[in-house]
Each structure stands twice: as structure tokens, then as C-alpha cells.
Amino acid sequence: MIGRIFFERARFLGVVCVLAAAHPAARAQDTKPAEIRVGLIGLDTSHATAFSRAMNDPNHAPELAGCRVVAAVAAHSPEVADSVRYLPAVTKEIQELGIEIVPSIDVMLQRVDAVLITSIAGHPHLAQAVPVLRAGKPAFIDKPVAGSLDDAVLLYEVAAHFGTPVFSSSSLRYTDSAKAIRGGSLGDITACDAYSPCPYERSHPDFYWYGIHGVEILFTMMGTGCESVSRVHTDTSDVAVGVWRDGRIGTFRGRRTADNGYAAGYGGTAFGTKAVEPIGPFSGYEPLVAEIVRFFKTKEVPVRPEETLEIYAFMTAADASRRTGQPVRIDDLLEAARASAKDRLANLVAAKAEALGSDPARRIAANRRP
């Protein structure tokens, strides 16, 4: 009798479980995409905290859902003053968000599906990116993408070699006004004048450190096709003039204080066939993080490598123009960088992560101003 009652109850519970599993809500829960685990390399910039908070906030906007930063490597650049200054505070903030600090990139890669490289300096990015790309983990690389044009071209060649998607961008590409103008609100863009702060960091080419924000605005408006760059320099200002193949002209104005300090303001003016409008202001980090989340989900790169590399060629050409006082052709610089990348690629992809990248001391010496 007891056995029969037990059997009947078990059969009833089995039917209930089958029905529950067949319910649409249960099926939806079973098919919900798994959360993408994100790793973080570099804890020496406020961007590391800002990106992590945006992804991990349980009350974030729907377009930020689906990714969570779960592990971080406290990489930094001891030769860069800002890196040393920010590292302790940012590391503490990351720990307070519940993100695990792990001892190495290799350990982190075992625990994540995608990677944010947020080291404040550009010259470690190549070494940091190669093991990530070798492991097939999609990577967003914060600005500057690298510490030289040669390293930037090589980084994208490595990504292509391993078939791993990668992209880089300043957050200024995704301001509300920039997105609207890029989407056609002004018609075809005939010219653009962009500006941003532009203090220098001696370990980087002049515009790579902060001028990248304004140059990113310029290329967001104008697109690719810049042929040559000319630059005028004073202690507090730089103006770089780009001439595009179709005859359009775009300018970047970099601003700083007399002691090489930060001079506030990001934006510009876009000239279109329908209207002329200002660009800006800064719209926060969330629009960029939304693009990163979409990228990690779809593996579709939102900014073409060709455009990113032309941005860095523009900035490199501006340095060359400062030295020579003459216009500098972008294609000449890109051709030389591609030749260098071809020579380095075979050795680099076979090397261990610890042996990769450029020597920071040599990079500092190459870019130090008299």
C-alpha cells in the first residue's frame, strides 16, 4: 500500500516537472544566452572602472546587458607618471566591484570569453594583445591602440593572422551628435574642424596620448581617404590640416596649457551639404560600452581596421610634419609600417607573451622632445 502511494506521488511529480519544463517561460529561461565573461588588462586609468561599472551594474540599460567583467590583471607602466598615480586607486575600485585580481594574462584567459585592454599607455598594448588574440578572445583596445604606427599595424596583422576580431576607439566617436551626423543628419560631410585637449606624454607620439580624442572626432565625420597632413605647432596649440583625396579639408586643433596641462573641451564643427552644426559635447562612456557589448556578442567590428590605422597614420604624419615643416603623405607612412609588420609577424606570433612588444625605454627615447 505504501509502495503504491509512493509510486503514484512520484508519477504525479514527474508529470508536473514535464509540464513545467514545457512552459514557455521555462523554455525561454533555458534558451537565454549565457553571460559573456569579460577580462580586464590594465588598472591604471579611470576607464577600467567606468567600463566595468557600466557592464556590471544590475540596473544598466538593456544595450549594456549580457557582459560581466569577472577578472582583471593589474598591469601598468612604471615609466609613465599617470599610470603610477592611478594604479592604487583604480585597483581598489575594481576590487570593490567584486572583480577578481589575477596574477597574469594567461590565468585570466582561462576564465573569460572576451577582453578589455585598458592600460593607459599605448606601448604595452601589443604585448598584452597577442596572447589574447592567439587565444581567440575578441578584444577591445582602449586608446591609444598602440605606442607607434608600426605596432598598431602589426597588432591588426596579428589579429588577422589568428582570425580574432579586435577594435579600438575613443569614446568621442559615440557622442550623440557625432552618431547623428555620421548617420547622415547633415547630408554628405564636406569639411570638419575638430578639437580636443592635447597634452603630451613623452613616451608617445604627440597626439597619441590625448589628441587622439579630437582626431577620432575628425575621422568619424570625414571617414577615410586622407592623403597628406601639415602641422603648425606652438607651446599651447597644434593645428594639423589633412587633405582628403576628393579635395575635402579637415583640421584638428590640439589645446593645452603653457605647462603641458589639460585644456578642457571636446568637439568641433561639421560642414554638410544640408547644414553646418557643432559636434559634441561628450556623452559619457555608456555609448562606447554599448558598442563594446554588441561587438562581444556579435564579433562584428564596428570600426574598420583601415579607419583606425589611418587615424594613427594621420597623427604620426603630424609628428613628421612638425619635424620637417612640410606636408607628409599618409600612404608613405602606412606602406613603411606594413613592410615592418610583415618582417616582424612571423617571429612575433611564435614568441611567448613575455617577449613581445617594444622596449618602453627605447620608445621613450625615440619620442622625447628636446
N, C-alpha and C positions, 0 to 999 in steps of 0.2 A: 504493500500500500504506500509506504513512504517512498519507495523507489519510483512508483508510478507518478506520484505527485511531483517528485523532483524532476522527472523526465518531462512532464507537461510544462512545468515552470521554465525549464531550460529551453524547450521548444518555443514557448511564448517570447522569452527574451531574445532568442535568435531571430524571430520574425521582426520584433521591434528594431533590432540592430540593422537588419537588412533594409527595412523601410526608412530608417533614419539616414542610412548611407545613400539611399536613392533620392532623398530630398534635395531639391535644387540648391538650397543654402549649403548643405554638406558638400555637394559636388563642387560648388563654387570655391568653398574653402580648400578642398583638396587640390584644385587646379590653380590656386593663387600662386603667382610667380614667387620663387624663392628670393629673399632679400639678398642683394649683391653686397658682399663683404668688401670693404674698401680699406686699403692700407695707405699710410701717410709717411712720406720720406721728407724730413726737414722740419724742425720745430724752432726755427729762428725768424719767423715772420708772423704777423697777426693774421695773414691769410690762412695759415694752418688752423687756427682757432675758428675763424669766420666760416670756412668751408665745412669744418666738422660740425659746428653748431647748426648750420643750415641743413645738413643731411640728417643729423641725429635728433633734431627737435621733434618730439612726438606730435606737435601741433603745426608742423610745417605745411606749406601749400601742397596740393596734390602733385604738382610738377616736380617737387623735390622728394617725393616718396620713392621707396624701392632700393635705396642705398644706405648703408650704415658704415661709418668709419669704426673699425674694430681694433686696429693695431697701428703702431707708429714707431718709426726709428728716429731717434733724437739726433739726426745729422745736423752739422753746422759747419761754418767756415771760420776757423780761428783767426785767419788773416784779415777778416772783414769786421770792422768795429760794430756795425749794426747787428751782425749775426751773433757776436759775443754778447751784446747787450740784451737782445731779445730772447735768447735761448732759455734762461731760467724761468722767466715769467710764462712764456708760451708752453714750455714743458709742464709746468704746474697746471695751467688751464686745460691742457689736453688730458692730464691725469684726472682732474676734477670732472671731466666729461665721461669718465669711466672707460677711456680708451687705454688699452694695454701698451706699455712701452716695451718693445722687444729689442734684443741686442744687435740684430743685424738685418740687412735686407733679405738674405736667404731665409732666415727664420720667419720673417714677415710674409714672404711669398708663399709659404706653406699654409697660411691662414686666411688668405684673401683672394678675391676674384678680379680686382681692379686696383689701380694705384694712382694716388695723387702725389706728384713730386713738387713740393712747395719750398725747397731750400731757397733762401733769399738770394743767394748768389747764383749766377748762371754757370760758372765754370765747373762745378761738381755735377751738373745735370747729366752729362754724357755718361760718366762712370756710374751714376745712380740708375740711369735708364736702361743700360744694356742688359743687366740681369733680369729686369722686369720684362723687357721686350723678348728676351730669349725664352722666358717662361710663358710667353703668350698672354700676358696680362695687359689689357688695354690701359693706357696711361694718359693722364692729363699732366702736362708740364707747365707750371706757372711761369710767368715772365721773369727774367728773360729766358728763352728756351735753352740757350747755351751761352758760353762766355766768349765765343768768336763765331764768325760766319763759317769757318772751316768745321768747327764742332757741330754747328747747327745742321749743316748739310749732311755731315756724317751721321748724326743722330737719326735723321729721316731715312738715310740709306740703310741703317741697321734695322729700323722698323720695317722697311720694305723687305729686307733680307729674311726676317723672321715671320713676315706676314702678320704683324701685330699692329693694330691701329693706335695712333698717337695724335694728340693735338695740343696746341698751345694758344693762349690768347690773353690779352689784358681784359679786365672787366669793363673797360671803356668801350669795347666793341658792342656791348649789350645794353647800353643806356636806352631808355625808351625812345628818345628822339633818333638815335643812331639806327635802331632797328626799323623805325618807321621810314626814315629816309632811304636806307638800304632796300627797303621793300617797295620803293617807288613813289613815295608821297610827294616828292618834288619833281618827278619825271626823271629824265636822264641827268646825271650829275656832270656838269661842265667844268667845275673847279671846286677846290676846297682849301680853306685856311684852317689849320688845326693848331692847338696849343696845349701845353701841359707843363707842370714843374719839370725841371731838368738839372737837378744837382748831379755832380759826377761822383763816381766811386772808382778809385784808381785801379782796381782790379778788373775793370770792364771798359770796353769802348764807351765813348762819351754818352751816347743816347741809350745804351742798353739798360742802364740802371733805372732811370725814371722817365727819360724822354720816350721810351717805348710806348707809354700810355698815349701820348699825343700822336705818335707815328701810327699807332694802331687805329686811332680815330681817322687819320688821313686815308689809310688804305681801306678801311671799312666803307668810306664814302667813294673813293676813286677806283677801287679794285686794282688788279694787276696791270702791268704794261708800262711801268716807269722805266725810262731809258737812261736818264742821267740825273745827277744830283750836284748842286752847287751850295756852298755854305758860307755864311758870314758869322763871325764869332766875336763876342766881347766878353768881359768878365761876368756880366749878368744876363746875357742873352745869346741865343743862337737862332739863326734863321736858315733852314735848309729848303731849297727850292728844287722840286722834282718836275721834270718834263716828261710827259707820257707820250707814247708812240703816236697817238691820234692828235697830238698838238695841245692837249689839256695841260694845265699847270696846277700843281698842288704844293702847298707850303706847310712846313711845321715850324712853329716858334717855341723854343725851349726857354724857360724862365727860371732864374734862381737869384738868391740874394748875393750881396757882394762877398760874403764869407762862404760861398758854395752851399748855402742852406736852401731849404724848401720854400718855394714861392707858390702860394696856393692858386688853384684854378685849373679846371679841365674843360675843354670844349672846342668850339670853332664855329665856322660859318660854311654852310654848304650852298653851292650855287647850282640850281637845277633849271631845266627847261620850263618848268611851271612856276617856280618861286625860288626865293632866297630865304633861308632860315638859319637860326643858330642851332648848334649841336650841343647837347648837354641838358642839365647837369648830370653828375654821377648818380646812378640809380641804385647803388648798393651792390652787394655781391650776389644776391639771390638769382638775378637773371643769368649770370655766368654759371652758377652752381646748377641751375636748371638745365643748361646746355650740357654740362658735365654728366649729370644724371642720365639724360637722354642718350648721350654718347655711350656711357657704360652699358645701358640697356640694349641699344641697337647696334653698337660697334660701327656706326656711321659717323665719319669725321665731319664736324660742322664747318671747319675752316681748312681749305685745301692746303696741302704742304707747299704748293707753289706760291700761294699768297703769303704764308708765314715766312718762307725763305726770302721772298722779295722784300718784305718788311726789314729783315735783318741785313739784307744787302744794301738797302737804302741807308740804314744807319751806319753801316761800315763805309759806304761811299762818302757819307758826310764827314767822317773822320779823315778819309783820304783827301777830300777837298779842302779841309781845314789845313792840312799839311802843305798841299801844293798850291792852293789858291785857284785851282782850275776845276771845271766840271769833271765828274768821274762817271764812267759808264758802268751801270749795274751789271750788264751781261758779262763784262770782262771779269768782275769780281766773282760772279757765280760760276763762270767757267773754270776759274782757277780753284775755287773751293770744291767743285765736283771732281776735278783731277786729283786734288789732295785726298778727298774721301775715297776715291777708287783705290788709291795706293794704300790707304790705311785700313780699309774694310776687312780684308782677309785676315790680317793679324789681329784686329780688334775683336771680331766676333769669336775668335778662338781663345782669346785671353780670359783669364779669371777676372772677376769683377774688381778685385783689389788692385789689379794692374792697369785698369782702364783710365782714360781721361787725360787731361792736360795737367802739368805740374803747376799748382797755383802760384808759386813763386815766380816761375817764368812768365806766367800770364800777367802778373802784376808788373814785372819789369817791362814787358812789351807795351803796356798801356799807360805807364806812369807818365804824367806830364811834367815838363821842366818847370 
